[in-house]
Amino acid sequence: MKISGFGQSTPLSLLTYQQISNHFATDVHRLFLAIAWYTGERPNAILSMDVSHAYSDIAKRQPRDSVLFPASNRKDKQSREVFSHRALKLMLSAYQPPEKGFLFPSLYKADRHLSRQAMDKAFRRALKKAGLENQGFSLYSARRGFITRLAEQGYDIKVIQKLTGHRSLSSLVRDIEVSDSQLKSAIDNF
């Protein structure tokens, strides 16, 4: 768990995802969290998305069948495409995207995207309103939750690696959270 900014972030569960999302003040913040939740992408890659990476027809609010994260936006410099979940497609259809440019444009600088710091402040406000502050959640929690959910559902580690874009299995395995109940169940069913 992340304590005072150190350690790994606590992964989101479906319940904590919904609680945080419900306490965001704007659709911009809700959509950011939904993209993180349904794609498992890193926060900076999401914030720097172009509107065309999520929409096939922007004017009609028609989401793409897959969300694109180009190499230039990603930490590992590898392009990644993730099939769009039906719930994410509904959110994208309801969202009023900009006509062009960044999907999450800065409110202050026309040529910039929403900053990680601005998104983090909104996230922290939503955590506090939801009563979830000081539990180790961060903007990275949705990615860890995505990875952990896939592992809990029994997907092969190579499938998870392909979906998340991790280069090595060792770095992927660090992001999978194992609960005490899983450990107890493993022993009980041995």
C-alpha positions as protocol buffer text, in pm:
chain_id: "A"
residue {
  index: 1
  type: MET
  ca { x: 0 y: 0 z: 0 }
}
residue {
  index: 2
  type: LYS
  ca { x: 113 y: 354 z: -72 }
}
residue {
  index: 3
  type: ILE
  ca { x: 189 y: 546 z: 249 }
}
residue {
  index: 4
  type: SER
  ca { x: 292 y: 914 z: 240 }
}
residue {
  index: 5
  type: GLY
  ca { x: 372 y: 887 z: -130 }
}
residue {
  index: 6
  type: PHE
  ca { x: 587 y: 574 z: -97 }
}
residue {
  index: 7
  type: GLY
  ca { x: 509 y: 218 z: -208 }
}
residue {
  index: 8
  type: GLN
  ca { x: 262 y: 85 z: -458 }
}
residue {
  index: 9
  type: SER
  ca { x: -81 y: 235 z: -493 }
}
residue {
  index: 10
  type: THR
  ca { x: -380 y: 42 z: -364 }
}
residue {
  index: 11
  type: PRO
  ca { x: -566 y: -115 z: -659 }
}
residue {
  index: 12
  type: LEU
  ca { x: -921 y: -1 z: -722 }
}
residue {
  index: 13
  type: SER
  ca { x: -1201 y: -253 z: -687 }
}
residue {
  index: 14
  type: LEU
  ca { x: -1532 y: -216 z: -869 }
}
residue {
  index: 15
  type: LEU
  ca { x: -1683 y: -61 z: -555 }
}
residue {
  index: 16
  type: THR
  ca { x: -1402 y: 192 z: -499 }
}
residue {
  index: 17
  type: TYR
  ca { x: -1398 y: 278 z: -872 }
}
residue {
  index: 18
  type: GLN
  ca { x: -1772 y: 356 z: -857 }
}
residue {
  index: 19
  type: GLN
  ca { x: -1743 y: 550 z: -531 }
}
residue {
  index: 20
  type: ILE
  ca { x: -1464 y: 772 z: -662 }
}
residue {
  index: 21
  type: SER
  ca { x: -1629 y: 819 z: -1002 }
}
residue {
  index: 22
  type: ASN
  ca { x: -1958 y: 923 z: -838 }
}
residue {
  index: 23
  type: HIS
  ca { x: -1780 y: 1193 z: -638 }
}
residue {
  index: 24
  type: PHE
  ca { x: -1602 y: 1363 z: -929 }
}
residue {
  index: 25
  type: ALA
  ca { x: -1729 y: 1712 z: -1003 }
}
residue {
  index: 26
  type: THR
  ca { x: -1705 y: 1686 z: -1384 }
}
residue {
  index: 27
  type: ASP
  ca { x: -1752 y: 1442 z: -1670 }
}
residue {
  index: 28
  type: VAL
  ca { x: -1392 y: 1510 z: -1775 }
}
residue {
  index: 29
  type: HIS
  ca { x: -1263 y: 1354 z: -1453 }
}
residue {
  index: 30
  type: ARG
  ca { x: -1513 y: 1066 z: -1467 }
}
residue {
  index: 31
  type: LEU
  ca { x: -1411 y: 985 z: -1825 }
}
residue {
  index: 32
  type: PHE
  ca { x: -1042 y: 995 z: -1737 }
}
residue {
  index: 33
  type: LEU
  ca { x: -1099 y: 742 z: -1457 }
}
residue {
  index: 34
  type: ALA
  ca { x: -1318 y: 525 z: -1682 }
}
residue {
  index: 35
  type: ILE
  ca { x: -1050 y: 508 z: -1950 }
}
residue {
  index: 36
  type: ALA
  ca { x: -795 y: 412 z: -1683 }
}
residue {
  index: 37
  type: TRP
  ca { x: -1035 y: 153 z: -1534 }
}
residue {
  index: 38
  type: TYR
  ca { x: -1137 y: -10 z: -1863 }
}
residue {
  index: 39
  type: THR
  ca { x: -800 y: 2 z: -2042 }
}
residue {
  index: 40
  type: GLY
  ca { x: -545 y: -23 z: -1762 }
}
residue {
  index: 41
  type: GLU
  ca { x: -336 y: 252 z: -1921 }
}
residue {
  index: 42
  type: ARG
  ca { x: -99 y: 480 z: -1732 }
}
residue {
  index: 43
  type: PRO
  ca { x: -230 y: 826 z: -1633 }
}
residue {
  index: 44
  type: ASN
  ca { x: 10 y: 1030 z: -1849 }
}
residue {
  index: 45
  type: ALA
  ca { x: -77 y: 835 z: -2164 }
}
residue {
  index: 46
  type: ILE
  ca { x: -448 y: 895 z: -2102 }
}
residue {
  index: 47
  type: LEU
  ca { x: -405 y: 1266 z: -2035 }
}
residue {
  index: 48
  type: SER
  ca { x: -207 y: 1314 z: -2357 }
}
residue {
  index: 49
  type: MET
  ca { x: -461 y: 1131 z: -2578 }
}
residue {
  index: 50
  type: ASP
  ca { x: -582 y: 1302 z: -2893 }
}
residue {
  index: 51
  type: VAL
  ca { x: -959 y: 1305 z: -2938 }
}
residue {
  index: 52
  type: SER
  ca { x: -914 y: 1087 z: -3250 }
}
residue {
  index: 53
  type: HIS
  ca { x: -759 y: 814 z: -3032 }
}
residue {
  index: 54
  type: ALA
  ca { x: -1101 y: 755 z: -2874 }
}
residue {
  index: 55
  type: TYR
  ca { x: -1348 y: 854 z: -3149 }
}
residue {
  index: 56
  type: SER
  ca { x: -1394 y: 733 z: -3505 }
}
residue {
  index: 57
  type: ASP
  ca { x: -1639 y: 1020 z: -3570 }
}
residue {
  index: 58
  type: ILE
  ca { x: -1594 y: 1306 z: -3328 }
}
residue {
  index: 59
  type: ALA
  ca { x: -1891 y: 1515 z: -3449 }
}
residue {
  index: 60
  type: LYS
  ca { x: -2131 y: 1222 z: -3399 }
}
residue {
  index: 61
  type: ARG
  ca { x: -1961 y: 1115 z: -3072 }
}
residue {
  index: 62
  type: GLN
  ca { x: -1896 y: 774 z: -3227 }
}
residue {
  index: 63
  type: PRO
  ca { x: -1636 y: 588 z: -3016 }
}
residue {
  index: 64
  type: ARG
  ca { x: -1371 y: 375 z: -3181 }
}
residue {
  index: 65
  type: ASP
  ca { x: -1392 y: -2 z: -3134 }
}
residue {
  index: 66
  type: SER
  ca { x: -1053 y: 22 z: -2965 }
}
residue {
  index: 67
  type: VAL
  ca { x: -880 y: 299 z: -2775 }
}
residue {
  index: 68
  type: LEU
  ca { x: -542 y: 392 z: -2920 }
}
residue {
  index: 69
  type: PHE
  ca { x: -241 y: 485 z: -2712 }
}
residue {
  index: 70
  type: PRO
  ca { x: 37 y: 583 z: -2956 }
}
residue {
  index: 71
  type: ALA
  ca { x: 401 y: 514 z: -2877 }
}
residue {
  index: 72
  type: SER
  ca { x: 473 y: 885 z: -2836 }
}
residue {
  index: 73
  type: ASN
  ca { x: 235 y: 900 z: -2536 }
}
residue {
  index: 74
  type: ARG
  ca { x: 351 y: 584 z: -2359 }
}
residue {
  index: 75
  type: LYS
  ca { x: 631 y: 522 z: -2110 }
}
residue {
  index: 76
  type: ASP
  ca { x: 761 y: 218 z: -2299 }
}
residue {
  index: 77
  type: LYS
  ca { x: 737 y: 394 z: -2639 }
}
residue {
  index: 78
  type: GLN
  ca { x: 526 y: 107 z: -2778 }
}
residue {
  index: 79
  type: SER
  ca { x: 185 y: 174 z: -2935 }
}
residue {
  index: 80
  type: ARG
  ca { x: -102 y: -1 z: -2766 }
}
residue {
  index: 81
  type: GLU
  ca { x: -463 y: -56 z: -2868 }
}
residue {
  index: 82
  type: VAL
  ca { x: -724 y: -183 z: -2624 }
}
residue {
  index: 83
  type: PHE
  ca { x: -1070 y: -299 z: -2727 }
}
residue {
  index: 84
  type: SER
  ca { x: -1335 y: -59 z: -2597 }
}
residue {
  index: 85
  type: HIS
  ca { x: -1553 y: -200 z: -2321 }
}
residue {
  index: 86
  type: ARG
  ca { x: -1927 y: -142 z: -2378 }
}
residue {
  index: 87
  type: ALA
  ca { x: -1952 y: 75 z: -2063 }
}
residue {
  index: 88
  type: LEU
  ca { x: -1661 y: 289 z: -2181 }
}
residue {
  index: 89
  type: LYS
  ca { x: -1825 y: 327 z: -2524 }
}
residue {
  index: 90
  type: LEU
  ca { x: -2143 y: 452 z: -2354 }
}
residue {
  index: 91
  type: MET
  ca { x: -1945 y: 707 z: -2154 }
}
residue {
  index: 92
  type: LEU
  ca { x: -1761 y: 825 z: -2465 }
}
residue {
  index: 93
  type: SER
  ca { x: -2093 y: 857 z: -2652 }
}
residue {
  index: 94
  type: ALA
  ca { x: -2237 y: 1071 z: -2372 }
}
residue {
  index: 95
  type: TYR
  ca { x: -1924 y: 1287 z: -2336 }
}
residue {
  index: 96
  type: GLN
  ca { x: -1892 y: 1616 z: -2525 }
}
residue {
  index: 97
  type: PRO
  ca { x: -1542 y: 1586 z: -2676 }
}
residue {
  index: 98
  type: PRO
  ca { x: -1347 y: 1877 z: -2816 }
}
residue {
  index: 99
  type: GLU
  ca { x: -1366 y: 1904 z: -3197 }
}
residue {
  index: 100
  type: LYS
  ca { x: -992 y: 1839 z: -3226 }
}
residue {
  index: 101
  type: GLY
  ca { x: -675 y: 1822 z: -3023 }
}
residue {
  index: 102
  type: PHE
  ca { x: -643 y: 1669 z: -2680 }
}
residue {
  index: 103
  type: LEU
  ca { x: -930 y: 1463 z: -2540 }
}
residue {
  index: 104
  type: PHE
  ca { x: -859 y: 1632 z: -2205 }
}
residue {
  index: 105
  type: PRO
  ca { x: -749 y: 1986 z: -2295 }
}
residue {
  index: 106
  type: SER
  ca { x: -604 y: 2224 z: -2039 }
}
residue {
  index: 107
  type: LEU
  ca { x: -843 y: 2492 z: -1921 }
}
residue {
  index: 108
  type: TYR
  ca { x: -560 y: 2746 z: -1923 }
}
residue {
  index: 109
  type: LYS
  ca { x: -330 y: 2667 z: -2216 }
}
residue {
  index: 110
  type: ALA
  ca { x: -484 y: 2599 z: -2556 }
}
residue {
  index: 111
  type: ASP
  ca { x: -193 y: 2387 z: -2681 }
}
residue {
  index: 112
  type: ARG
  ca { x: -167 y: 2168 z: -2369 }
}
residue {
  index: 113
  type: HIS
  ca { x: -358 y: 1881 z: -2214 }
}
residue {
  index: 114
  type: LEU
  ca { x: -494 y: 1868 z: -1861 }
}
residue {
  index: 115
  type: SER
  ca { x: -199 y: 1829 z: -1629 }
}
residue {
  index: 116
  type: ARG
  ca { x: -137 y: 1528 z: -1410 }
}
residue {
  index: 117
  type: GLN
  ca { x: -135 y: 1761 z: -1110 }
}
residue {
  index: 118
  type: ALA
  ca { x: -481 y: 1900 z: -1196 }
}
residue {
  index: 119
  type: MET
  ca { x: -617 y: 1548 z: -1241 }
}
residue {
  index: 120
  type: ASP
  ca { x: -456 y: 1438 z: -916 }
}
residue {
  index: 121
  type: LYS
  ca { x: -619 y: 1728 z: -727 }
}
residue {
  index: 122
  type: ALA
  ca { x: -960 y: 1632 z: -865 }
}
residue {
  index: 123
  type: PHE
  ca { x: -892 y: 1268 z: -775 }
}
residue {
  index: 124
  type: ARG
  ca { x: -793 y: 1363 z: -418 }
}
residue {
  index: 125
  type: ARG
  ca { x: -1111 y: 1573 z: -378 }
}
residue {
  index: 126
  type: ALA
  ca { x: -1324 y: 1280 z: -497 }
}
residue {
  index: 127
  type: LEU
  ca { x: -1141 y: 1042 z: -260 }
}
residue {
  index: 128
  type: LYS
  ca { x: -1212 y: 1272 z: 32 }
}
residue {
  index: 129
  type: LYS
  ca { x: -1581 y: 1310 z: -59 }
}
residue {
  index: 130
  type: ALA
  ca { x: -1607 y: 930 z: -91 }
}
residue {
  index: 131
  type: GLY
  ca { x: -1440 y: 879 z: 249 }
}
residue {
  index: 132
  type: LEU
  ca { x: -1149 y: 692 z: 89 }
}
residue {
  index: 133
  type: GLU
  ca { x: -858 y: 925 z: 163 }
}
residue {
  index: 134
  type: ASN
  ca { x: -546 y: 786 z: 335 }
}
residue {
  index: 135
  type: GLN
  ca { x: -604 y: 437 z: 194 }
}
residue {
  index: 136
  type: GLY
  ca { x: -318 y: 443 z: -57 }
}
residue {
  index: 137
  type: PHE
  ca { x: -516 y: 526 z: -371 }
}
residue {
  index: 138
  type: SER
  ca { x: -348 y: 721 z: -652 }
}
residue {
  index: 139
  type: LEU
  ca { x: -405 y: 787 z: -1021 }
}
residue {
  index: 140
  type: TYR
  ca { x: -219 y: 459 z: -1080 }
}
residue {
  index: 141
  type: SER
  ca { x: -478 y: 262 z: -875 }
}
residue {
  index: 142
  type: ALA
  ca { x: -705 y: 206 z: -1175 }
}
residue {
  index: 143
  type: ARG
  ca { x: -418 y: 41 z: -1369 }
}
residue {
  index: 144
  type: ARG
  ca { x: -335 y: -184 z: -1072 }
}
residue {
  index: 145
  type: GLY
  ca { x: -707 y: -263 z: -1033 }
}
residue {
  index: 146
  type: PHE
  ca { x: -735 y: -353 z: -1402 }
}
residue {
  index: 147
  type: ILE
  ca { x: -438 y: -590 z: -1378 }
}
residue {
  index: 148
  type: THR
  ca { x: -554 y: -743 z: -1049 }
}
residue {
  index: 149
  type: ARG
  ca { x: -910 y: -799 z: -1180 }
}
residue {
  index: 150
  type: LEU
  ca { x: -778 y: -983 z: -1485 }
}
residue {
  index: 151
  type: ALA
  ca { x: -558 y: -1203 z: -1265 }
}
residue {
  index: 152
  type: GLU
  ca { x: -846 y: -1275 z: -1024 }
}
residue {
  index: 153
  type: GLN
  ca { x: -1065 y: -1375 z: -1318 }
}
residue {
  index: 154
  type: GLY
  ca { x: -805 y: -1635 z: -1414 }
}
residue {
  index: 155
  type: TYR
  ca { x: -671 y: -1485 z: -1735 }
}
residue {
  index: 156
  type: ASP
  ca { x: -335 y: -1619 z: -1845 }
}
residue {
  index: 157
  type: ILE
  ca { x: -44 y: -1394 z: -1747 }
}
residue {
  index: 158
  type: LYS
  ca { x: 56 y: -1358 z: -2116 }
}
residue {
  index: 159
  type: VAL
  ca { x: -295 y: -1228 z: -2200 }
}
residue {
  index: 160
  type: ILE
  ca { x: -266 y: -974 z: -1918 }
}
residue {
  index: 161
  type: GLN
  ca { x: 81 y: -875 z: -2039 }
}
residue {
  index: 162
  type: LYS
  ca { x: -50 y: -821 z: -2392 }
}
residue {
  index: 163
  type: LEU
  ca { x: -343 y: -611 z: -2265 }
}
residue {
  index: 164
  type: THR
  ca { x: -130 y: -393 z: -2038 }
}
residue {
  index: 165
  type: GLY
  ca { x: 175 y: -353 z: -2258 }
}
residue {
  index: 166
  type: HIS
  ca { x: 424 y: -460 z: -1989 }
}
residue {
  index: 167
  type: ARG
  ca { x: 757 y: -553 z: -2145 }
}
residue {
  index: 168
  type: SER
  ca { x: 851 y: -805 z: -1878 }
}
residue {
  index: 169
  type: LEU
  ca { x: 652 y: -1049 z: -1672 }
}
residue {
  index: 170
  type: SER
  ca { x: 845 y: -951 z: -1360 }
}
residue {
  index: 171
  type: SER
  ca { x: 723 y: -591 z: -1379 }
}
residue {
  index: 172
  type: LEU
  ca { x: 369 y: -711 z: -1449 }
}
residue {
  index: 173
  type: VAL
  ca { x: 365 y: -949 z: -1153 }
}
residue {
  index: 174
  type: ARG
  ca { x: 451 y: -661 z: -917 }
}
residue {
  index: 175
  type: ASP
  ca { x: 125 y: -490 z: -1016 }
}
residue {
  index: 176
  type: ILE
  ca { x: -96 y: -788 z: -927 }
}
residue {
  index: 177
  type: GLU
  ca { x: -241 y: -751 z: -578 }
}
residue {
  index: 178
  type: VAL
  ca { x: -294 y: -1070 z: -379 }
}
residue {
  index: 179
  type: SER
  ca { x: -545 y: -1049 z: -94 }
}
residue {
  index: 180
  type: ASP
  ca { x: -541 y: -1236 z: 236 }
}
residue {
  index: 181
  type: SER
  ca { x: -864 y: -1411 z: 135 }
}
residue {
  index: 182
  type: GLN
  ca { x: -693 y: -1541 z: -182 }
}
residue {
  index: 183
  type: LEU
  ca { x: -402 y: -1672 z: 24 }
}
residue {
  index: 184
  type: LYS
  ca { x: -639 y: -1839 z: 272 }
}
residue {
  index: 185
  type: SER
  ca { x: -842 y: -1990 z: -11 }
}
residue {
  index: 186
  type: ALA
  ca { x: -524 y: -2130 z: -170 }
}
residue {
  index: 187
  type: ILE
  ca { x: -429 y: -2302 z: 155 }
}
residue {
  index: 188
  type: ASP
  ca { x: -785 y: -2423 z: 226 }
}
residue {
  index: 189
  type: ASN
  ca { x: -819 y: -2573 z: -124 }
}
residue {
  index: 190
  type: PHE
  ca { x: -471 y: -2726 z: -138 }
}
